[in-house]
Amino acid sequence: MYEDFTQERIAKLRAQCGASARDMSLSIGLNESYINRIENKKALPSLQVFFYICDYFHITPQEFFDEGNAYPEKLNELVEEAKKMDEESLSHIIAIIKEMNRKKT
């Protein structure tokens, strides 16, 4: 169960950031086919490599396994920008988000 989730999550997050499996593998210091092997369900990352993968995506292991957070890097970016805002601006942003979510349902 978690094996499939892990492999699919890596593929989805990698696609979101627009990196090839080869480039990602090389960026984290591994063989050029390493990520491809994971995504094709031929391998699972070691715990150490899993941490490298999280670092690559700029997310925590907790965020990696949060199935309800489809875009963890974008959510982190939103939170970091929101931290710079005053209370009134935050209230406006929250109202906009709530309205957008209401329209989706």
C-alpha positions in Angstrom: 0.0 0.0 0.0 2.6 2.6 1.1 5.0 1.3 -1.6 2.6 2.4 -4.3 1.8 5.7 -2.6 5.5 6.5 -2.3 6.3 5.7 -5.9 3.3 7.6 -7.2 3.8 10.6 -4.9 7.4 10.9 -6.2 6.2 10.8 -9.8 3.5 13.4 -9.1 5.7 15.8 -7.2 8.5 15.5 -9.8 6.0 16.2 -12.6 4.8 19.3 -10.8 8.2 20.8 -10.6 8.9 19.9 -14.2 12.0 17.9 -13.7 12.9 14.7 -15.6 13.5 11.5 -13.6 17.1 11.6 -14.9 17.8 15.2 -13.8 16.2 14.5 -10.4 18.4 11.4 -9.9 21.5 13.3 -10.8 20.6 16.3 -8.7 20.4 14.2 -5.5 23.6 12.5 -6.4 22.4 9.1 -7.6 22.6 7.0 -10.7 20.7 8.6 -13.6 18.0 5.9 -13.7 17.4 5.7 -9.9 14.2 7.8 -9.8 12.9 6.1 -12.9 13.3 2.7 -11.2 11.4 3.9 -8.2 8.6 5.4 -10.3 8.4 2.1 -12.3 8.0 0.2 -9.1 11.3 -1.7 -9.4 12.8 -0.1 -6.3 12.1 1.8 -3.1 14.3 4.5 -1.8 16.4 4.0 1.4 15.5 6.2 4.3 18.5 8.4 3.6 17.6 8.8 -0.1 14.0 9.5 0.9 15.3 12.4 3.0 17.2 13.6 -0.1 14.0 13.4 -2.1 12.1 15.5 0.4 14.9 18.0 0.3 14.8 18.1 -3.4 11.0 18.9 -3.3 11.6 21.4 -0.4 9.1 19.5 1.8 9.2 17.6 5.0 8.7 13.8 5.3 5.3 14.6 7.0 4.3 16.8 4.0 5.3 14.0 1.7 2.9 11.5 3.3 0.1 14.1 3.7 -2.3 12.7 1.1 -4.6 15.7 1.4 -1.9 18.1 0.4 -1.5 17.6 -3.4 0.8 20.6 -3.8 3.0 20.7 -0.6 5.7 23.0 -2.1 3.1 25.5 -3.3 1.3 25.4 0.0 4.6 26.1 1.8 5.2 29.1 -0.5 1.7 30.4 0.2 2.3 30.1 4.0 5.7 31.9 3.8 4.2 34.8 1.8 1.2 34.9 4.2 3.5 35.3 7.2 4.6 38.6 5.8 1.1 40.0 5.7 -0.8 42.1 8.2 -4.0 40.9 9.8 -6.4 42.7 7.5 -4.7 41.4 4.3 -4.8 37.9 5.7 -8.5 38.2 6.4 -9.0 39.3 2.8 -7.0 36.4 1.4 -8.9 33.9 3.6 -12.2 35.3 2.3 -11.0 34.9 -1.3 -9.9 31.3 -0.7 -13.2 30.4 1.0 -15.1 31.9 -1.9 -13.0 30.1 -4.5 -13.5 26.8 -2.6 -17.3 27.4 -2.4 -17.4 27.8 -6.2 -15.7 24.5 -6.7 -18.4 22.5 -4.8 
